[in-house]
Amino acid sequence: MRLQYQLSNGNWVDCRDRTEEFLTLCIQNNGPDGDGKIVPRYCAIRDLTRDEAIANLIAGHELRNDPNNWYSECRDGEFIDRAIAERRAKQKPVEMVECACGHTIPRMSVMSASMGTSCPDCYDRMSD
């Protein structure tokens, strides 16, 4: 697990040598409700255990590290990296085509000019 915390601008930063500090804050500021769902501490029936906090972070849940700010959350950076890699693996490759102007561009960028197909840069030159 690579614990990250959120900055007020929305960016995420690795906790590095402050991992234990932020993990303790996550334990103190979260807990299960009556149904076992992880909620902010003021809605919970008890604090999280260390094992519960780690398990939830590894499973992709974000946990609060402060009750006062919307951006006060922690997450597992490794989970996010895996999710991004999976999403990229599922994406279809971009289909490239050669236009009449001689440039190779993504199919979705091809433009029809009076002298044939063109890239956006050559469109004015190839239109009459």
Buried (B, 14 or more C-beta within 10 A) or exposed (E): EBBBBBEEEEEBEEBEEEBEEBBEBBBBBBBBEEEEEBBEBEEBEEBBEEEBBBEBBEEEBBBBBBEEEEBBBBBBBBBBEEEEEEEEEEEEEEEEBEBBBEBEBEEEBBBEBEEEBBBEEBBEEBEE
